Amino acid sequence: MEDSIAVNEAVSEEQAVAVEAVPQKKQRKPINQAKLQDNLWGWIFCIPLIIGTVWFVYICLVLAFLLSFTNYNIINGGDMFKYIGEMGQHIMTNPETGASSPFYWYSYAFTNMTQTQYPMNELGAYLFNTVFYMIGIPIGMILSMFFAVCMSRDIKGGNAFRVLYYLPCVASTISIVYTFKLMFSQQGVINGILGLKDFDGGGGFQWINLRGVTDITWNGLIRANGGTPTSESAFMNDPYWCQGMFTKLVIIIMSVWKGLGGTIILYIAGLSGVNAATKEAAQIDGANGWTIFWKVTMPDLYPVIFYNIVTSVIGGMQIYMEPTLFIGEQYITSGYVSLIQVNGIKAGKSSQGAAYGMILAVIIFVLTMFQFWLDSRNKD
């Protein structure tokens, strides 16, 4: 009897071991209907954005890249699926060598000259204007940081100042441009403040190049003051280097003023996240306000600063509306995007506009990657 009991126990243990050795099937967790519904509605709301991004960004980018190697003209027609070298009598050829190439528009962009008294590379002139406007980025960063630090302190009317500085961000660009054109007109308030209303026989100093008004040059300014021109160089006689500079200066002032509010809000949000304990510890150790700002506040603000710089550079490279509203699409003040507008849309040369767009995309990509590379070095 005892032997049979022992045998049964041994068999039971073996069966238990065998059962444990067999992998158990995982039981399915019950589906959370509420979570499933939330995810479903989330995807429904995201689908329009996903479709729009894929179609209007990625697919259009690929199509524009392929189009830049063709000779398609939306006005006069052409086969957008044939490369320039396959266009037969419609190919764009080099007038010197007679050779055709799918890279025609890219070489054309770096060799085409402006039809002016003192010709210069068209792409270089428009690109220089764009880079010149980016001078306003560091100016805006410094000013917005200063105002953000001032408004982050516990002062009376701080919220009112935040609203006042943010108002230009929600104002119409057209109304702002119109206001600045009046302020910087020849008989405007700026010339009145600077005492320039009597400049050049009472006409007032010409800050902005207007249609129908003769472009001013450095030699022209010297003559207006009763002097004798000292040089006949292109720099002294080309309005691009004189009138264009003054007009671009006005656009920079307007752009900085208009963009201050949004940047200030971001800096105020960043300042609210600065570690208060670290600042108190620095004060106890005897650090002054300037040292605390550079050693404690700035490192905590670095992510906000980096974000503002990257987005400002990308936006600055695509400036278009402000110069166009000021004086139209002219080489002395227009940004690079105007080249795409004038050639690709107004003139109907879709392939040429696509090539200019690809060049701009490469420039923005390189600048952005360079900034991220600097950011990675700072973190290391």
C-alpha positions in Angstrom: 0.0 0.0 0.0 2.8 2.4 0.9 4.7 1.5 -2.2 1.6 2.3 -4.4 1.2 5.7 -2.7 4.9 6.5 -3.3 4.6 5.5 -6.9 1.5 7.7 -7.3 3.2 10.6 -5.8 6.2 10.2 -8.0 3.9 10.0 -11.1 2.1 13.2 -10.0 5.4 15.0 -9.6 6.5 13.9 -13.0 3.2 15.1 -14.5 3.5 18.4 -12.7 7.1 18.9 -14.1 5.9 17.9 -17.6 3.0 20.4 -17.4 5.4 23.2 -16.3 7.8 22.3 -19.1 5.0 22.8 -21.7 4.8 26.5 -22.6 1.6 28.0 -21.5 -0.4 30.0 -24.1 -0.6 33.6 -23.3 -4.0 34.8 -22.5 -5.3 37.6 -24.6 -5.8 40.8 -22.8 -9.2 42.2 -23.1 -9.5 45.0 -25.7 -9.9 48.4 -24.1 -12.7 49.8 -26.2 -12.2 53.3 -24.9 -8.5 53.3 -25.7 -9.2 51.8 -29.2 -11.7 54.5 -29.9 -9.3 57.3 -28.8 -6.6 55.9 -31.1 -9.0 55.6 -34.0 -10.2 59.2 -33.6 -6.5 60.3 -33.3 -5.6 58.7 -36.6 -8.7 60.2 -38.2 -7.7 63.7 -37.2 -4.0 63.0 -38.3 -4.9 61.6 -41.8 -5.5 65.0 -43.4 -2.2 66.3 -42.2 -0.4 63.1 -43.2 -1.9 63.1 -46.7 -1.2 66.8 -47.1 2.4 66.4 -46.0 3.1 63.4 -48.2 1.5 64.9 -51.3 2.4 68.6 -51.0 5.9 68.1 -49.6 7.4 64.8 -50.3 5.8 63.9 -53.7 6.0 67.5 -54.9 9.7 67.6 -53.9 10.4 64.6 -56.0 8.4 65.9 -58.9 10.1 69.3 -58.7 13.5 67.6 -58.6 12.7 65.6 -61.8 11.2 68.6 -63.5 14.3 70.7 -63.0 16.1 68.5 -65.5 13.6 69.1 -68.3 12.5 72.0 -70.4 8.8 72.1 -69.5 7.1 75.5 -69.9 3.6 75.7 -68.5 2.7 78.5 -70.9 4.2 77.3 -74.2 4.0 73.7 -73.4 6.6 71.0 -73.7 7.1 67.4 -72.6 7.8 67.4 -68.9 8.7 63.7 -69.0 11.7 64.2 -71.4 15.0 65.4 -70.3 16.6 68.5 -72.0 19.0 66.3 -73.9 16.1 64.4 -75.5 14.0 67.4 -76.5 15.1 67.5 -80.1 14.5 71.0 -81.6 13.1 72.2 -78.3 16.3 71.6 -76.3 18.0 74.4 -74.5 21.6 74.6 -75.8 24.7 76.4 -74.7 25.1 79.2 -77.2 28.9 78.8 -77.1 29.3 75.1 -77.4 25.9 74.1 -78.8 25.7 71.2 -76.4 22.6 70.3 -74.4 22.5 68.9 -70.9 19.9 68.0 -68.3 21.8 70.3 -65.9 21.2 73.3 -68.2 19.1 75.2 -65.7 21.6 74.7 -62.9 24.5 76.0 -65.0 22.2 78.8 -66.2 21.5 79.9 -62.6 25.2 80.5 -61.9 26.0 82.2 -65.2 22.9 84.4 -66.0 23.7 88.1 -65.5 21.3 90.9 -64.6 20.4 93.3 -67.5 21.7 96.4 -65.8 24.3 99.0 -66.4 26.7 97.1 -64.2 25.7 93.4 -64.7 26.1 90.9 -61.8 25.1 87.3 -61.4 21.3 87.3 -61.0 21.2 84.4 -58.5 24.1 85.9 -56.5 22.3 89.3 -56.3 19.0 87.8 -55.0 20.9 85.4 -52.6 23.0 88.3 -51.2 19.7 90.2 -50.5 18.4 87.1 -48.6 21.6 86.8 -46.5 21.7 90.5 -45.8 18.1 90.3 -44.4 19.4 87.6 -42.0 21.4 90.3 -40.2 18.1 90.9 -38.4 18.2 87.4 -36.8 20.9 88.1 -34.2 19.6 91.6 -33.6 16.1 90.2 -32.9 17.5 87.5 -30.7 19.4 89.9 -28.5 16.5 92.4 -28.2 13.9 89.7 -27.5 16.1 88.1 -24.8 16.5 91.5 -23.2 12.8 92.2 -23.2 11.9 88.7 -22.0 14.3 89.0 -19.0 12.7 92.4 -18.1 9.2 91.1 -18.4 9.9 87.9 -16.5 10.5 89.9 -13.4 7.8 90.7 -11.0 6.9 94.2 -12.2 3.6 96.0 -12.5 1.9 95.8 -15.9 4.1 92.9 -17.1 1.2 91.2 -18.8 0.2 94.4 -20.5 3.7 94.8 -21.9 3.5 91.2 -23.2 0.3 91.9 -25.1 1.7 95.1 -26.6 4.9 93.5 -27.8 2.9 90.6 -29.3 0.4 92.7 -31.2 2.7 93.1 -34.3 2.7 89.4 -34.7 -1.1 89.3 -35.2 -1.2 92.5 -37.3 -1.5 92.2 -41.1 1.8 92.3 -43.0 0.3 94.6 -45.6 -0.8 97.2 -42.9 2.7 97.1 -41.3 4.5 97.6 -44.7 2.1 100.5 -45.5 2.9 102.1 -42.1 6.6 101.8 -42.6 6.5 103.1 -46.1 4.7 106.2 -44.7 7.2 106.5 -41.9 10.3 106.2 -44.2 8.9 108.3 -47.1 10.8 111.3 -48.2 8.5 113.6 -46.1 7.8 111.0 -43.4 8.3 111.1 -39.7 11.8 109.4 -39.8 13.3 112.1 -42.1 11.6 114.7 -39.8 13.3 113.2 -36.7 16.7 113.0 -38.5 16.4 116.4 -40.0 16.5 115.0 -43.6 13.3 116.5 -45.0 15.3 119.3 -46.7 17.8 116.8 -48.2 18.4 117.3 -51.9 16.6 120.6 -52.3 13.7 119.8 -50.0 12.7 116.4 -51.6 13.7 114.5 -48.5 16.1 111.5 -48.2 14.9 108.5 -50.2 15.0 105.5 -48.0 12.8 103.3 -50.1 13.0 102.8 -53.9 9.6 103.6 -55.3 8.3 103.0 -58.8 8.8 106.1 -60.9 11.5 107.5 -58.6 15.1 107.6 -59.8 17.4 105.2 -57.9 20.0 106.9 -55.9 23.7 105.9 -55.9 26.6 106.9 -53.8 27.9 109.3 -56.4 24.3 110.8 -56.5 24.4 111.3 -52.8 27.8 113.0 -53.0 26.4 115.3 -55.8 23.3 116.1 -53.8 25.6 117.4 -51.0 27.5 119.6 -53.4 30.5 117.3 -53.6 32.4 115.7 -56.5 32.2 112.0 -57.1 35.5 110.3 -56.3 35.1 107.1 -58.3 33.3 105.7 -61.3 33.2 102.2 -60.0 30.2 100.0 -60.1 29.9 100.2 -56.3 29.6 104.0 -56.5 27.2 104.1 -59.5 25.0 101.0 -59.1 21.8 101.6 -57.1 22.0 98.0 -55.9 24.8 98.9 -53.5 23.3 102.2 -52.4 19.5 102.5 -52.8 19.2 98.7 -52.2 21.1 98.9 -49.0 18.9 101.7 -47.5 15.7 99.9 -48.6 16.9 96.6 -47.2 17.8 98.3 -43.9 14.2 99.5 -43.6 12.9 96.0 -44.2 15.3 94.6 -41.6 14.0 97.1 -39.0 10.4 96.2 -39.8 11.1 92.5 -39.7 12.8 92.7 -36.4 10.0 94.8 -34.9 7.3 92.5 -36.3 9.0 89.3 -35.1 9.9 90.4 -31.5 6.7 89.4 -29.9 6.7 85.7 -30.9 10.4 85.2 -29.8 9.8 87.1 -26.5 6.9 84.7 -25.6 9.2 81.7 -26.2 12.0 83.2 -24.1 9.6 84.0 -21.3 8.4 80.4 -21.3 12.0 79.2 -21.2 12.8 81.5 -18.4 10.0 80.1 -16.3 11.6 76.7 -16.5 15.0 77.8 -15.2 16.0 75.9 -12.1 15.3 78.3 -9.2 17.3 76.2 -6.7 20.5 76.5 -8.8 20.0 80.3 -9.0 19.6 80.5 -5.2 22.7 78.4 -4.7 24.7 80.6 -7.0 23.5 83.7 -5.1 24.5 82.1 -1.8 27.9 81.5 -3.3 28.2 85.2 -4.0 27.6 85.2 -7.8 26.3 88.5 -9.2 23.4 88.8 -11.6 25.5 88.8 -14.7 27.3 85.6 -13.7 24.0 83.9 -12.8 22.6 84.9 -16.2 25.5 83.4 -18.2 26.3 80.4 -16.0 22.8 79.3 -14.9 20.1 81.0 -17.0 21.7 80.7 -20.5 22.5 76.9 -20.3 18.8 76.2 -19.3 17.6 78.5 -22.1 19.9 76.8 -24.7 17.1 74.5 -26.2 14.9 77.6 -26.8 17.7 79.6 -28.3 18.7 76.7 -30.6 15.0 76.3 -31.7 14.7 80.0 -32.4 17.9 80.1 -34.4 17.1 77.1 -36.6 13.5 78.3 -37.4 14.7 81.9 -37.9 17.3 80.8 -40.4 14.9 78.6 -42.3 12.3 81.3 -42.4 14.9 84.0 -43.3 16.0 82.1 -46.3 12.5 82.1 -47.6 11.7 85.8 -47.2 9.4 87.0 -49.9 6.4 89.0 -48.9 8.0 92.0 -47.2 10.4 93.1 -50.0 7.7 92.4 -52.6 5.2 94.6 -50.8 7.7 97.4 -50.4 8.8 97.9 -54.0 7.8 94.8 -56.0 10.1 92.1 -57.4 13.3 93.9 -58.2 16.8 92.6 -58.0 18.0 95.4 -55.7 15.9 94.2 -52.8 14.0 91.0 -53.5 14.9 87.7 -51.8 15.8 84.5 -53.4 12.2 83.2 -53.4 11.4 85.9 -55.9 13.5 84.1 -58.5 11.2 81.1 -58.2 8.1 83.3 -58.5 9.3 85.4 -61.4 10.8 82.6 -63.5 8.7 79.6 -62.5 5.3 81.1 -62.2 5.1 84.5 -63.9 7.2 83.6 -66.9 5.8 80.0 -66.9 9.3 78.4 -67.0 8.4 75.6 -64.6 11.6 73.7 -65.0 13.7 76.8 -64.3 11.7 77.6 -61.2 12.1 74.0 -60.0 15.9 74.2 -60.5 16.0 77.4 -58.4 13.8 75.8 -55.8 16.2 72.8 -55.6 19.2 75.1 -55.1 17.3 76.8 -52.3 16.4 73.5 -50.7 20.0 72.4 -50.7 21.2 75.7 -49.2 18.6 75.4 -46.3 19.5 71.8 -45.8 23.2 72.5 -45.5 22.7 75.4 -43.1 20.3 73.3 -40.9 22.7 70.4 -40.8 25.6 72.7 -39.9 23.6 74.1 -37.0 22.8 70.6 -35.8 26.5 69.7 -36.1 27.4 72.7 -34.0 24.8 71.7 -31.5 26.2 68.2 -31.2 29.7 69.5 -30.6 28.4 71.8 -27.8 26.7 68.8 -26.2 29.9 66.7 -26.4 
